[in-house]
Amino acid sequence: MKIGIIVSSNDAETCWNAFRFANFCLNSKDEVKVFLIGKGVEYQQVSSTEFNIVEQSKNS
């Protein structure tokens, strides 16, 4: 299955969950593309110890 995920928020939990979902799909052998638009491009700046977005994005 082909899956496209659009992240347009810089909310840490929202970004973290989007990348977690992308990794879940990749582990299920799906094809995934993540598009960052608007405030979504700031995902690295909102990463924290609770929501380690950078680590999740490395796996995607």
Secondary structure, DSSP 8 states (H G I E B T S, - for coil): -EEEEEE----HHHHHHHHHHHHHHHHTT-EEEEEE-GGGGGTTTT--SSS-HHHHHHH-
